[in-house]
Amino acid sequence: MGEAVMVLAGTTKGVFLIASGAGRRGWTVSGPHCDGWPINHVIGDAESGTLWAAGGSDWHGAGVWRSEDGGATWVLSRFSNGGFDDWVRNDPETAAKFGLEPSPPAPFTGEVEAMWSLGLSGGVLYAGGKPGKLYASRDGGVTWEPVEGLNEHGSREGWSPGAAGLVLHTIVADPARPEKLWVGISAAGVFASEDGGATWERRNRRSNAEAAGVSDHPASGTADEIGHCVHNMVRAPGRGVDLLYQQNHHGVFRSPDGGRSWQEVTGGLPSTFGFPVAVHPRDMETLWVLPLNGDMAGRFPPDASAAVWCSRDGGESWQAMREGLPQGACFFTVLRQAMAVDGADPAGVYFGTNSGSVFASADEGETWSEIARHLPTVLSVETVRG
């Protein structure tokens, strides 16, 4: 209960660090960091104090920022140049008035437009980008190389972009077995590697368990496969167990076999649509989701009343947790990477909104408080314990 936590928020205008005092109280906000870049995902390593932030755009180019002093200073590793670099290069006279010089040519210009996700496994840092590319760094994010086994996957020609484009937005690892990796790509589905990224298997099959029936919604998939528009995916804790949970564009799913088969566990939720999913750091059967009213209905909480829904039996049943959350005229959206947990006891749960608020619960979702407001649109939330 006495530990401090830092919440890492990626936003459309840079990284914001939201730090607590002892006991997860007394929150303070610093930022924006990373020169105000759009940042899709931020992660941290508590042991080394290093933070990484992935982002970019057509204008900024793509890159991963790195801080080795807990967020005080940041260095950019560029993946690709953007429109800004073209402008500086093509109009040197105007650029000189602002003291600007073109950036050196970046190694993956023309291959990747923005970085969307980060994951750390076995000392290797992974970064996912748009359009559906994966990269690896073995020196803490200083230099990068493409993961060709996925980037040149034989099924790539059939991958379809989601509304945000073809983005690799989720990277999941097994801390005990770093050779095992999973990624989520919208809208190509789940891919898994068991040899450190050398080869990849596509894993979107429905399980043989009886299903409620496949909807005629375009994203619901078929009788054999779940929909390929993965929104977020997490691995449950436990050695030797490959239990995964997925929030899909059309349903919440559970896989006990590392994604080889998926069973829908949406029953009891008010909607099949949502973006984030989070799992308890020690209890593989406890998870949280935040349903929204539908992809074509505004993408806000059902009845404009905010609730995080918790299951303590692996998705068999669900309970709405509302205390401290807005219960009327609530129209925010919580995006795919904008929910996280900490490792404290009891576990803390956090989420950020597109209206610039970050909410926290220090009692596993039973009660909530707003720890930051008026931020830019929150794109991701992660935590590092103090």
C-alpha positions as MATLAB code, in Angstrom:
seq = 'MGEAVMVLAGTTKGVFLIASGAGRRGWTVSGPHCDGWPINHVIGDAESGTLWAAGGSDWHGAGVWRSEDGGATWVLSRFSNGGFDDWVRNDPETAAKFGLEPSPPAPFTGEVEAMWSLGLSGGVLYAGGKPGKLYASRDGGVTWEPVEGLNEHGSREGWSPGAAGLVLHTIVADPARPEKLWVGISAAGVFASEDGGATWERRNRRSNAEAAGVSDHPASGTADEIGHCVHNMVRAPGRGVDLLYQQNHHGVFRSPDGGRSWQEVTGGLPSTFGFPVAVHPRDMETLWVLPLNGDMAGRFPPDASAAVWCSRDGGESWQAMREGLPQGACFFTVLRQAMAVDGADPAGVYFGTNSGSVFASADEGETWSEIARHLPTVLSVETVRG';
ca = [
       0.000    0.000    0.000;
       2.939    2.356    0.574;
       4.424    2.119   -2.894;
       4.548    4.951   -5.409;
       3.466    4.506   -9.036;
       4.195    6.471  -12.181;
       1.519    6.436  -14.883;
       2.920    6.853  -18.382;
       0.421    8.566  -20.674;
       0.960    8.787  -24.410;
      -1.098   11.556  -25.990;
      -1.591   13.394  -29.247;
       0.755   16.094  -27.912;
       3.554   14.156  -26.270;
       4.217   12.076  -23.176;
       2.846   13.030  -19.767;
       4.173   11.445  -16.575;
       1.697   11.234  -13.703;
       3.516   10.369  -10.486;
       2.023    9.464   -7.134;
       3.339    9.892   -3.666;
       3.419    7.010   -1.199;
       0.281    4.917   -1.113;
      -0.709    5.956   -4.630;
      -1.867    9.386   -3.442;
      -0.902   12.970   -4.204;
      -0.581   12.754   -7.986;
       1.507   15.273   -9.944;
       1.739   15.738  -13.718;
       4.791   16.587  -15.832;
       4.957   17.110  -19.582;
       4.585   17.344  -22.428;
       7.760   15.420  -23.250;
       9.124   14.219  -26.610;
       8.800   17.595  -28.358;
       5.016   17.293  -28.436;
       5.062   14.372  -30.889;
       1.916   12.228  -31.142;
       2.825    9.287  -28.890;
       0.874    6.063  -29.320;
       2.533    4.012  -26.585;
       4.921    4.496  -23.644;
       6.550    1.776  -21.558;
       9.149    1.748  -18.804;
      11.677   -0.507  -17.108;
      11.620    0.101  -13.374;
      14.955   -1.639  -12.813;
      16.970    0.608  -15.145;
      14.750    3.687  -15.011;
      14.556    3.735  -18.817;
      11.394    4.878  -20.586;
      10.512    4.450  -24.264;
       7.822    6.249  -26.264;
       6.657    5.232  -29.745;
       4.897    7.595  -32.089;
       4.971    9.884  -35.073;
       2.822   10.838  -38.038;
       3.052   11.644  -41.724;
       4.328   15.086  -40.676;
       6.744   14.074  -37.903;
       7.930   10.796  -39.383;
       8.190    7.653  -37.249;
      10.377    7.092  -34.222;
      10.954    5.805  -30.711;
      12.022    8.242  -28.006;
      14.223    7.051  -25.130;
      14.837    8.458  -21.657;
      17.487    6.961  -19.395;
      16.824    9.291  -16.467;
      13.183    8.612  -15.649;
      11.798   11.113  -18.131;
      13.956   14.167  -17.426;
      15.557   14.100  -20.904;
      14.692   12.248  -24.117;
      16.560   11.140  -27.258;
      14.871   10.197  -30.541;
      15.710    7.154  -32.661;
      14.217    7.945  -36.051;
      12.699    5.203  -38.173;
      11.477    7.398  -41.036;
      11.453   11.020  -42.125;
       8.181   12.892  -42.503;
       6.649   15.906  -44.192;
       8.389   18.277  -41.791;
      11.786   17.071  -42.998;
      10.698   17.531  -46.610;
       9.591   21.087  -45.890;
      12.869   21.997  -44.150;
      14.859   20.490  -46.997;
      12.824   22.139  -49.757;
      12.583   25.592  -48.189;
      15.961   26.167  -46.516;
      15.575   29.945  -46.458;
      12.415   29.888  -44.359;
      13.725   27.009  -42.252;
      16.873   29.008  -41.465;
      14.732   31.815  -40.020;
      13.511   29.324  -37.443;
      16.934   27.786  -36.889;
      15.876   24.488  -38.443;
      17.983   21.964  -40.328;
      16.837   18.797  -42.083;
      17.198   15.563  -40.165;
      19.584   12.928  -41.522;
      17.954   10.254  -43.705;
      16.199    7.727  -41.483;
      16.754    4.012  -42.152;
      13.162    2.933  -42.780;
      11.769    5.940  -44.679;
       9.129    4.731  -47.097;
       8.573    1.533  -45.110;
       6.892    2.755  -41.918;
       4.759    5.853  -41.247;
       4.415    5.880  -37.436;
       5.243    3.672  -34.472;
       2.316    2.301  -32.489;
       3.474   -0.165  -29.853;
       6.382   -1.303  -27.700;
       7.261   -4.505  -25.883;
      10.265   -5.711  -23.894;
      11.205   -9.394  -23.775;
      14.434  -11.085  -22.777;
      16.477   -7.918  -23.159;
      15.096   -7.255  -26.649;
      12.937   -4.181  -27.241;
      10.267   -4.544  -29.925;
       8.393   -1.768  -31.720;
       5.330   -2.166  -33.914;
       4.397    0.294  -36.606;
       2.100    1.254  -39.423;
       1.641   -0.434  -41.872;
       1.840   -3.663  -39.842;
       5.620   -3.741  -39.347;
       7.706   -5.045  -36.430;
      11.241   -3.991  -35.452;
      13.688   -5.155  -32.769;
      16.483   -3.448  -30.823;
      19.164   -5.266  -28.881;
      20.818   -2.134  -27.479;
      17.948   -0.593  -25.566;
      16.396    1.300  -28.451;
      19.480    2.974  -29.925;
      19.518    0.966  -33.167;
      16.815   -1.130  -34.800;
      16.399   -3.927  -37.325;
      13.271   -5.255  -39.053;
      11.735   -8.541  -37.915;
      11.565  -10.017  -41.388;
       9.701  -13.172  -40.371;
       6.603  -11.072  -39.719;
       7.225   -8.164  -42.082;
       7.531  -10.563  -45.015;
       4.840  -12.986  -43.833;
       3.265  -14.966  -46.641;
      -0.248  -13.789  -45.773;
       0.613  -10.070  -45.873;
      -1.029   -9.412  -49.247;
      -4.357  -10.347  -47.685;
      -4.086   -8.059  -44.650;
      -6.770   -5.355  -44.531;
      -6.400   -2.037  -42.710;
      -8.685   -1.005  -39.886;
     -10.097    2.490  -39.472;
      -6.701    3.785  -38.269;
      -4.855    1.975  -41.034;
      -2.896   -1.267  -40.931;
      -1.338   -0.931  -37.482;
       0.625   -3.323  -35.290;
      -0.663   -2.003  -31.982;
      -0.101   -4.798  -29.457;
       3.039   -6.747  -28.488;
       2.741   -9.460  -25.838;
       5.553  -11.528  -24.341;
       6.087  -14.314  -21.832;
       8.591  -13.050  -19.229;
       9.779  -16.598  -18.485;
      10.126  -17.637  -22.129;
      11.351  -14.686  -24.191;
      11.275  -16.720  -27.401;
       7.450  -16.613  -27.246;
       5.792  -13.508  -28.680;
       2.330  -12.480  -29.804;
       1.243   -9.405  -31.755;
      -2.114   -7.929  -32.675;
      -2.615   -6.214  -36.012;
      -5.728   -4.367  -37.142;
      -7.127   -5.804  -39.196;
      -5.029   -8.898  -39.791;
      -5.523  -10.596  -36.427;
      -3.220  -12.357  -33.999;
       0.223  -13.696  -34.910;
       2.490  -15.779  -32.661;
       6.151  -16.717  -32.692;
       7.827  -19.380  -30.575;
      11.364  -18.830  -31.879;
      12.074  -15.219  -31.002;
      10.428  -13.754  -34.082;
      12.102  -15.881  -36.744;
       8.797  -17.458  -37.837;
       5.174  -16.519  -37.199;
       1.840  -18.362  -37.174;
      -1.495  -16.655  -37.722;
      -3.882  -17.556  -34.867;
      -7.502  -16.463  -35.281;
      -9.419  -19.767  -35.114;
     -12.583  -20.017  -33.059;
     -12.602  -22.752  -30.429;
     -14.873  -25.783  -30.600;
     -16.831  -24.503  -27.616;
     -20.449  -23.713  -28.325;
     -20.804  -20.089  -29.424;
     -23.793  -17.799  -29.171;
     -23.736  -17.439  -32.927;
     -21.817  -15.328  -35.380;
     -23.267  -11.879  -35.963;
     -23.706  -10.423  -39.426;
     -21.547   -7.482  -38.337;
     -18.689   -7.092  -40.869;
     -16.053   -7.386  -38.095;
     -17.516  -10.423  -36.318;
     -15.624  -13.017  -38.324;
     -16.958  -16.369  -39.491;
     -18.045  -19.648  -37.967;
     -14.393  -20.728  -38.124;
     -12.471  -17.544  -37.290;
     -12.958  -14.571  -35.006;
     -12.859  -11.133  -36.594;
      -9.381   -9.991  -37.573;
      -9.796   -6.496  -36.106;
      -8.010   -7.083  -32.802;
      -8.304   -4.048  -30.539;
      -6.072   -5.152  -27.667;
      -4.635   -8.349  -26.199;
      -2.994   -9.345  -22.905;
      -1.340  -12.456  -21.505;
      -2.433  -13.684  -18.087;
       0.264  -14.243  -15.429;
       1.592  -17.713  -14.746;
       4.562  -19.869  -15.662;
       3.960  -22.399  -18.398;
       0.492  -21.029  -19.118;
      -0.408  -19.285  -22.373;
      -3.769  -17.826  -21.368;
      -4.620  -14.801  -23.513;
      -7.522  -12.364  -23.451;
      -8.530  -10.227  -26.394;
     -10.882   -7.287  -26.857;
     -11.909   -7.539  -30.479;
     -13.871   -5.071  -32.591;
     -16.778   -7.452  -32.059;
     -16.501   -9.288  -28.753;
     -14.222  -10.269  -25.885;
     -12.367  -13.574  -26.320;
     -10.295  -15.955  -24.207;
      -7.636  -18.378  -25.450;
      -6.175  -21.029  -23.103;
      -3.670  -22.235  -25.695;
      -1.673  -19.210  -26.761;
      -4.115  -18.060  -29.414;
      -4.520  -21.372  -31.229;
      -8.233  -21.215  -30.437;
     -10.480  -18.442  -29.121;
     -13.721  -18.677  -27.137;
     -16.058  -15.691  -26.884;
     -16.728  -14.463  -23.328;
     -18.797  -11.377  -24.140;
     -21.939  -12.735  -22.475;
     -23.047  -10.453  -19.623;
     -21.429   -7.309  -21.038;
     -23.621   -4.446  -22.284;
     -21.860   -4.286  -25.664;
     -19.659   -6.365  -27.924;
     -17.611   -3.257  -28.786;
     -14.709   -1.766  -26.844;
     -11.005   -1.099  -27.120;
      -8.887   -1.994  -24.036;
      -8.499   -5.092  -21.908;
      -6.313   -5.507  -18.809;
      -5.501   -8.545  -16.676;
      -4.616   -8.823  -12.997;
      -0.840   -9.049  -12.367;
      -1.201  -12.173  -10.183;
      -4.661  -13.665  -10.811;
      -5.108  -15.115  -14.302;
      -8.897  -15.231  -13.956;
      -9.379  -11.514  -13.151;
      -9.618   -9.033  -16.018;
     -11.142   -5.671  -16.830;
     -12.702   -4.214  -19.981;
     -14.433   -0.929  -20.780;
     -17.363   -1.504  -23.163;
     -18.543    1.269  -25.470;
     -21.945    1.529  -27.071;
     -20.875    0.486  -30.572;
     -18.670    1.382  -33.480;
     -21.430    3.283  -35.323;
     -23.267    4.649  -32.267;
     -20.767    7.197  -30.976;
     -18.202    5.003  -29.211;
     -19.024    6.185  -25.704;
     -20.162    4.278  -22.581;
     -23.628    2.689  -22.883;
     -26.330    5.077  -21.677;
     -23.571    7.715  -21.330;
     -22.779    6.199  -17.939;
     -19.151    5.168  -17.396;
     -18.259    1.755  -16.001;
     -15.301   -0.570  -15.991;
     -16.494   -4.180  -16.131;
     -14.593   -6.814  -14.163;
     -14.615  -10.595  -14.383;
     -13.086  -12.745  -11.658;
     -13.763  -16.063  -13.391;
     -12.015  -15.681  -16.709;
     -14.905  -14.003  -18.489;
     -17.695  -16.352  -17.429;
     -19.455  -13.508  -15.584;
     -19.043   -9.741  -15.359;
     -19.659   -6.980  -12.825;
     -19.936   -3.244  -13.527;
     -17.736   -0.990  -11.385;
     -18.942    2.608  -11.397;
     -18.149    4.291   -8.057;
     -16.286    7.542   -8.712;
     -16.890    7.494  -12.488;
     -19.225    9.944  -14.276;
     -22.743    8.493  -14.405;
     -24.461   10.966  -16.681;
     -23.702   12.831  -19.908;
     -20.451   10.870  -20.274;
     -19.384   10.692  -23.908;
     -15.674    9.937  -23.736;
     -13.887    7.130  -25.562;
     -11.162    4.933  -24.045;
      -8.789    3.782  -26.770;
      -7.128    0.406  -27.293;
      -3.901    0.990  -25.317;
      -5.351    3.330  -22.707;
      -5.881    0.900  -19.808;
      -3.233   -0.636  -17.551;
      -2.620   -2.203  -14.157;
       0.187   -1.872  -11.641;
       1.790   -4.665   -9.628;
       0.835   -3.429   -6.179;
      -1.387   -5.286   -3.706;
      -4.252   -4.670   -4.128;
      -3.680   -4.085   -7.816;
      -4.232   -0.632   -9.239;
      -6.177   -0.145  -12.465;
      -5.889    2.953  -14.661;
      -7.443    4.297  -17.858;
      -7.249    7.457  -19.948;
      -9.873    9.113  -22.130;
      -9.990   11.008  -25.380;
     -11.271   13.977  -23.359;
      -7.951   14.179  -21.519;
      -8.710   12.571  -18.168;
      -6.875    9.742  -16.423;
      -8.775    7.711  -13.826;
      -7.205    5.440  -11.197;
      -8.410    2.769   -8.825;
      -6.223    1.559   -5.963;
      -8.645   -1.239   -5.044;
      -8.884   -3.296   -8.238;
     -11.675   -1.228   -9.741;
     -14.067   -1.004   -6.799;
     -13.683    2.804   -6.538;
     -12.220    5.395   -8.911;
     -10.738    8.893   -8.800;
      -9.600   11.295  -11.508;
      -5.831   11.810  -11.150;
      -5.315   14.043  -14.205;
      -7.589   16.126  -16.400;
      -7.406   18.481  -19.378;
      -4.597   16.512  -21.029;
      -4.597   16.084  -24.801;
      -6.348   12.985  -26.152;
      -4.908   10.036  -24.221;
      -3.741    7.300  -26.598;
      -2.052    4.938  -24.134;
      -1.607    4.286  -20.442;
       1.068    2.124  -18.785;
       2.578    2.074  -15.295;
       5.965    1.821  -13.609;
       6.168    1.195   -9.888;
       8.432    3.356   -7.801;
];
